[in-house]
Amino acid sequence: MDDSERNDASPRGPWHANLIDGSAAARDVLQARDIHGGIHFHRPTEPSFSVTPRQLPYSGGRFVNRSGEMGNLDRIVADDHEAPASSAVVVVTGTAGVGKTSLVLHWAHRVRDRFPGGALYVNLRGHDASAPVTPSQVLDRFLRDLGFPAASVPVDLEDRASLYRSITADRRLLVMLDNAATAAQVRPLLPGAASSLTLVTSRNSLSGLVAREGAHRLDLDRFPDEEAVMLLRAVTATSRAADQLDELTELAQLCAGLPLALRIAAERAAGRPLMLLRELIADLKDRSALWDVLTAETEEETDAMHSVFAWSYRALPEAAARQFRLIGLHPGDEFGLPAAAALAGSTIAEARRQLDVLVGAHLVEQRAPARYQLHDLLRAYAVTQVQQVESTQTRHDVQRRVLTWYLHTADNAQSAMAPFDRYPLDVPAPQDVVPLAFDDYPSAFQWYLAEAGNLVAATRTAAEAGFHDLAWRLSVVLRAVYMHQNAFEDWVVTAKIGVSSAARVGSRAGEAEAYESLGKAYFQSRRLDEAEACHRAALEIRREIGERFGEAVSVNALGLLGLRRRRLDEARTWFEAGAAIFGELGDRRWAALLLSNLAETQCELGDFHSAAEALERALTVFRSLGDRSGEGNALFFLSWAQRELGLPTDAHASISAALMIAAEEGNSVWEAHWLVELANVDRAAGRPEDALRSCERAVSIQRQLGDRSREATALDRAGEACRDLGRTDDAIRLHEVAAGIHREGKDWWQLSGTLDNLACALRRAGHEDRARHHWSEALPLLAGFDDPQAASRRHRISQELTSP
């Protein structure tokens, strides 16, 4: 369950990316040190992420020539393997098809062992027909690939870049940024250590990287005739040893010395060993079927590409040619084998056979098992061919089929990844669409990771092609996946498309679903005003069309907004209204969910008897349904209520049961959050040593999760436990760290409480002036809150400031 349905232990969308480089005070406190009782608050000297990415795609075989360029690249890495030469960035530039990616990949595989931190790779699609990949999207993926928890990746580009630099600061990484368009697209992706090496390929000069980052630039020229002939001979030697030098030279010249064209031509020649080379050359010169859309750097290069692509394409068997041109209708440039089968309306085995033909002809690249991609020039050619050869109706049918395949496969993925949160897809899969099925969360999650970019592209393509019924449903189906990954950028993009597409086809229910998805994305990314506008729009539509279930869902979302803003009376009103609707509808789980949210609000308001009664009812439902998340969260709130009611034994039993669920489910997010309540219970029972141990564990986990707000809460509770133990100096330091985190996060309610705790510790240590300073800072922070707990805190601090 996500934050948009329940205010539970789900990650909150951290606002602070600087996980490693905290304030000076944080460094002092979090260094490994003994707080008199063997309790250690460690500050790791390097990120505690153990993932070592190995992402370099397969570089292929038959790599010839480029010895001079390879030598230049060799000189970038020092012989001592400890540090590169003067620059940690290399930019390889050159015209389309000149072999930039092949060269860099081949060299990168040679030196990858010099980079024990691993290798990251991304195709930035800077010259693709679709939108280039943004730095924010890349950083989101790179952070996950380096082991950072997906749900804790920051929202803003600047925060993501800062966190990326911190995580990579002590790692020796090899980073390949393929097909960049601009220096601005590259700059945020540079790692944080001079010992790392970044390889960039681009058709543009990227002079800004040379000027500002001191990058080396290597300009890649076309092969001269001699080297072009060497490449042709390397491919054709075993089947065409008798080919004459003058004919090979003519073939090389027709390919304009471009390695992409040369390899395609060589494979064509090698596949026809009994055909005279001069006949193949004459065929290549026939321009009757050339495509004239692509523009290369020069007319010579354009003609060469036109000729070679058309020549190789015409030689394909019809089934392979059809598969190739239909790939032009795929929403992204990289695709999996099942998607290729969906395009062709064939079996996976048949699609594999045709792709093997295309890979052999160098018209398609295989970059990983069952994963393929097209060079952007070849993709443009495939698009042209499918437009020329296939009828409008056929193109319509093929595109709808593959987009429907993505929709229903995404539906199966959300069912495996978030069974309680999924949107129930209301259209069955057509007979000619065979979506993938997933047995468990890991398999569904791996599919999502591989297809994340294509899912956004599919949603956008569906809208642009007029398949608005598919576009809005895709956006809503993806909601259940995105909410558990905090994939805010993709989430917002697809949700906005969903709102527009649902409106285009007049689906008011679909429009409300898409608004709800967009509202949840904004809520989890802390854009609360925008979240409220979306949820109010969804509520208005649902009331208009009489959709009671959706109305109650929107009411709950508005209640959570009130709770997040600490407008507690408002939140309580919303939750009570939502619970009543779900009760009328007989939806036991949602009714229990609203009871839990209402109970948290009642706890904040000090109505602990009502909260405990509501939670006991909710627990009965969650247990009967096997909803372990709901059960654990209700137990967490029940412990809070029981503790405040003076029932420490009952409270300890409740929070212990919640932590048992976290352990059984292997959920460290729940464990870290609920451990702080265990610490509260132990303090209330006079066991501050036990409380401190729970806080230590909570701090350690929250630091790994990257949830700085909850880490600060755990540190603050640790400070209270230290104060109970008479360790006042330690308490002061811990409260100071927690206050700094809350202050930077602009969490004024939590900051006011932490400043109060800090002032109490300072007064106990005899620092009266400093104590009054912090109480003076805390008091105005409380002006925006009007609930009983805020009033009580405000009154007590005022008394402290006026006391002698």
C-alpha positions, 0 to 999 in steps of 0.5 A, a space after each residue: 500500500 502506498 502513501 496515497 492510500 494509507 499513511 503507513 510505513 511506505 517511503 515518503 519520497 526523500 527530499 534530501 539526497 546528500 546521504 553520505 556528505 552530512 553536516 559537520 555535526 552529523 559527521 561527529 555524531 555518526 562516526 563509529 563511537 561507543 555511547 557508554 553502553 556498547 551502542 554504536 551509531 555508525 557513519 559508513 565511510 562509503 555507501 553500504 550498497 553492494 551491487 556492482 553493475 556489469 552493464 556493457 552490452 555485447 560488443 560483437 566480433 570481427 572488430 578490425 582496424 582503429 588501432 590508432 584510436 584504440 591506442 589513444 584510448 589506452 593512454 587515457 587509463 594510467 598504467 598503474 591502474 590507480 588513476 586515469 590521466 588528466 581527464 576522466 571524461 572521453 568524448 568520441 565524436 563522428 558522423 552517423 554510422 562511423 562506428 563510434 559505439 562499436 569502437 568504444 564498446 570494444 575498448 571498454 570490454 578490454 579495460 573493464 577489469 580496471 574498474 572494480 566498481 563496475 560498469 554502467 551503460 545507457 543509450 541516451 537516444 540523442 538522435 532518435 526520432 523519439 524523445 531523448 532520454 533525460 538526465 533525470 531518467 538516467 540517474 533514476 535508473 543508475 541509482 537503482 542499478 548501484 543498489 540504492 532503494 528504488 522507493 528512496 530515489 529523490 524527485 529533483 534532478 539536482 538531488 539525484 545528481 548529488 546523491 549519484 556523485 556521493 554514491 560514486 565518490 569512492 567507487 572506480 566506475 566505467 560509465 558509457 553514455 552512448 548517443 548523447 545530443 548535448 553536453 547538458 544531457 551528459 553533465 549530471 551523469 558524470 560520477 563523483 570520483 576522478 578515478 572513474 572514467 566516463 565514455 561519451 559517444 555523440 555526432 556533435 562535438 560537445 565542446 562544452 565538456 572539453 572546455 568545462 570538464 577537461 574532456 578528451 575528444 577523439 574524432 572518428 573518421 570514416 575508414 580509408 579505402 585500405 582499412 575498409 577493404 580489410 574489414 570487408 575481407 575479415 567478414 568475407 574471407 572464409 566464403 569469398 577468398 577469390 574476390 579481387 582487390 579492385 572490386 572490394 575497393 569499389 564496394 568499400 567506396 560505395 559504402 563511403 568508408 562507413 563501418 555500419 554500411 561496410 558490415 551490412 554489405 560484407 554480410 550480404 556478400 558473405 551470404 552469397 558466395 557463388 554470386 560474382 562480386 561485380 554482380 553484387 556491386 551492380 545490384 548495390 548501384 541500382 537506386 530504383 528502390 532507395 529511400 530518401 528520407 534520411 539525411 547524413 552529414 554529406 551527400 556521399 554518406 547519405 547515398 551510401 546509407 541509402 544504397 546499402 540499407 535498401 540493398 540488404 533489405 531487398 535480399 531478406 526473405 519475406 518473413 524477415 523483411 516483414 519483421 524488420 519493417 514492423 519493428 518500425 512500429 514499436 514504440 521504442 528503439 530497444 525491445 524484447 523478443 516477446 514484443 517482436 512476436 506481438 508486432 508480427 502476430 507470431 509465436 516467440 519461436 518464429 520471431 526469434 528465427 526472423 531476428 536471428 536472420 536480421 542480426 546476421 544481416 547486421 540490420 538489428 543488434 542483439 544487446 542481451 539475451 532476448 533483447 534487441 535494438 536498432 541503430 537509429 538510422 536503421 530504425 528510420 529506414 524501417 519506419 519508411 519501409 513500413 509506411 511504403 509497404 504496409 497498408 494504413 489498416 495493417 499499420 493500425 492493426 499492428 500498432 494496436 496489437 503491440 500496444 495492447 500487448 504492453 497494456 495486458 502484460 503491464 496488467 499482469 505485472 501489476 497483479 504480481 507486484 501489487 495485488 492489493 493496489 492494482 487497477 482491475 483492467 476492464 477489457 480482456 486481451 484480444 485473441 491475437 494478443 498473448 501477454 506475458 504472465 508472471 509467477 512472482 514479484 521478482 519476475 514481474 519487477 525484472 520485466 518492468 525494469 527492462 521495459 520501463 522506457 518502452 512503457 512510457 513510450 507506449 503510453 505516449 505512442 498510443 495517445 499520438 496514434 489515436 488509441 486513447 482508450 489504450 493510453 489512459 488505461 496504460 497510465 492507470 495500470 502503471 499506477 500500481 507499479 510506479 507507486 511502489 517505485 517512486 518513479 515520479 518522472 515516468 508516473 507524472 508523464 503517463 498520468 498526464 497523458 492518461 487524463 488527456 486521452 480519457 477526456 478525448 474519448 469522453 471516458 469520465 471514469 477513466 479521466 477520474 482514474 488518471 487524475 487519481 494516479 496523477 494526484 498520487 504521484 504528486 502526493 508521494 513527491 510532496 507536491 501537495 497543492 498539485 495533489 489536492 487539485 488532482 484529487 478534487 478533480 477526481 472527486 468531482 467527476 466521481 460524484 458527477 457520475 455516481 461512482 461511489 467506490 471511486 468517490 470514497 477513494 478520493 475522499 481518503 486521498 484528501 484525508 491523507 492530504 489533511 493528515 500530511 499537512 496536520 489539518 487533523 479535524 479536516 482529515 478526520 472528517 474525510 476519513 469518517 466520510 470515506 469509511 461510511 461509504 466503504 461500509 455501505 458498499 460492503 468493501 471490508 478491506 477499504 473500510 478497514 484501511 480508512 479505520 486505520 487512517 482515522 485511528 492515526 488521526 485520532 492518536 494525533 488528536 489525543 483520542 486514544 480510546 477511539 483509536 484503539 477501538 477502531 484499530 481492533 476492528 480493522 485488525 480483524 478484517 486485515 487478518 481475515 483477508 491475509 493483508 499483512 501490510 494492513 495488519 502490521 500497520 494497524 498493530 503499529 498504531 495500536 501500540 501507540 494508542 495502548 502506550 498512551 493509555 498506560 498499557 505498556 505490556 499490551 503496547 509491547 505485544 502489539 509492536 512486537 507482533 508488527 515487527 514479526 510481520 516485517 521480519 517474516 515479509 523481509 520488509 526493512 521499510 516497515 521494520 525501521 519505521 516500527 522499531 521507533 515505536 518499540 523504542 517509545 514503548 521501552 522508554 515508557 516502560 523504563 527500559 532506555 537501554 533497549 530503546 537505544 538499541 532499537 533506535 540504533 537499528 532504525 537509524 542504520 536501516 533508514 540510512 540505507 533506505 535513504 529516508 532522511 526524515 525517518 532517520 532524523 526521527 530515530 535519531 531524535 528518539 535516540 537522543 531522548 533515550 540518552 537523556 533518560 540514561 543521563 548521557 546528556 552530551 550524547 543526547 544534545 549531539 543526536 538532537 542537533 543532527 535530527 534538527 538539522 535534517 528536519 530543518 533542511 526538509 522544512 518539516 516544521 512540526 517534527 522540527 519543533 518537537 526536536 528543538 524542544 527536546 534539544 532545548 530540554 537536554 541543553 538546560 539539563 547540561 546547564 546551557 540556559 542561553 542555548 536552550 532558550 535560543 532553540 525554544 525561541 526558534 520552535 515557538 513560531 513554527 507551531 503557529 500554523 498548527 491548531 490541534 490539541 497536541 500543538 496547543 499543549 506544546 506551544 503552551 509548555 514552550 511559552 512557559 519555559 521561555 517565561 520562567 526565571 
